Amino acid sequence: MPNGFVKIYGSKLITSSLWDEAPEVRLVWLSMLAIADQYGIVDTPNEKALARVLNLPRDYLERALAVLMSPDAGSRTPTNEGRRVVREGTVFKCVNYELYREFRSVKQEADRKRIASQRAEAAARAAKREARKVTRIGTVKDDAGYNLHLMAQDAQGRKP
């Protein structure tokens, strides 16, 4: 089993249609999330092995899996008709695992915006510095008598 980490969004979880299910269904779901790899794969070859890994009676697990693998019209996400678990060959896949893994917390989103803003400001400062790398090469008067400064800059920003 992978030594993983799973984000649990409490407000999303306890307001989901899953929370209307029996306690054993919720326990099996949370346990499967806890042992899933980074893609939501629970790598056990069959229900008997999964029951052993989760330390649950097999009939208890099978009842819960029947619910988790069934369509759920009340699901927020229509992927796989709202199923939470699907069988993929010899493994179980927690549907939408990756979607929820990628959600950002309010703090994570604020940090992302702050860093993006800092990078944009640094790029703007660098562009300003580049723009100042010009050399006045002369001054002429226009028809109205105003001074016009002739400026030059080579491709590397060096003085000509």
N, C-alpha and C positions, 0 to 999 in steps of 0.2 A: 504494500500500500504506500502511496506517496505521502510524504510528510508535508501536507499542504496547508493552505490558508484559504478560507472562504469568507467573502464579505457577506454579511447578513444585514439586510436593510429592514430593521424591525418594523417600521411603519408600513412598508410594502408587504412584508410577510404577514403580519397579523391582520391586515385589512384585505388579504387575498382570499379567494374562494377556497384555497387549501385549508384555511383556518376553520372552515365549516366542517371539515372532515374529522374522523375519529382520532383520538390522541395517538394511536399506534401509527397511523398514516403520517402524521406530522413528525413523529419520532424517526420513522424510517427515512423520510425525506431529508430531515436535518442530518441524520447519520450518513446518508449517501453523499450529501454535499461535503461533509467533513472528510470523507475518505476519497473523494474524487480528485483526479489530477487537474492540471491547469486548464484542460479542455472540457472538463465535466465528465470524464470517463471513469467509471467504476469498473475496474478490471477484475471481475470475478467470473468464473466460467458458467455458473448456474446459481439458482436460488438457494440451493443447499449450502454452497460455499459462502454466498452473501450472508445468509442467516448466521453461519458460524462466525464470520468476520464481525458482524454487528452484535453478536451474542444475543440473538433473539430466537424464539421458537420458529421453526420453519412455517407453520400454518399462519402465525402472526405476520411474518414477512410476506407471505404469498397474498394474504388479504390486503395488506397495504400496497403491495406492488400492483395488484389488480386495479386499485383506485388510481395510483400514480400513472399507470400506463393507459388509462381510459381517457377519452375525450372529455374536456371540461368546458362547457359552454360559458361558464362564468369567469374564465381565465382572462387576464388583461392582455395577454399576448396570444394571437391566433396560431402561432407556430405549432405545427403538428396537432392542430385542433385543440390546443390547450393542454395536451399531454405534458406531464412533467418528466417522465422517464420513457425512453424508447430502448428497444433491444437492438444492438448493432453487432451482429455476429455473436461472438462469445462474451461481449461486454455490455454493460448498461451505460446509457448516455443520459446525463441530466440535461434536459432541453433548456435552452436559454442561459445556461451556466456562464458562457462567455459574455453574453450581453450584460448580465448583472455584474460580472467581474470588472467590466470596463466602466461601469457607472462611477462618477466622481462625487465625492462628498462636497459639501459647500466649501470647506477649507481647501480641498484639493483644487477645486475650480478657481477659487480666489488666488491661490498660489500660481496656477497656470496663467491666469490673466496678468498677475503682477510680473511674472518672468517675461511674458510676451511683451508687456509694456516697456520693461527695462531694456529688452533687446531692441525694440523699435526706437527708443530714445538714444541708445548707443549708436545705432545705425544713422540716425539723423545728425548726431554730433559729428560722426566721422564724415558724413557728406558735407557738413558745414566746413570742417577743416579742409577738405579737398577743394571746396569752392574758394577758399581764401588763398590757395596756392597759385596766385596769379601775379604777374609783374606788370607794373605800368611801364610801357615802353615809349610813351610820348603823350603830349597834350596838344590838341588843336582847338581852334575856335570855330564854332559853327556860324551860320549866317546871322544869327541873333547876337553873337558875341559871347555865347556861353562856352566854357571850357569843356571839351570832350576828352576824356582820358582813354588812351589806347592801351588795351590790356592784352596780355598774351599768357598762354599756359601750354606746355607741351603735354603729351599723353601721360607722362609719369608725374606731372605736377611740378616739374623742375623749372626753374627760371631759364628762359632762352638765352 
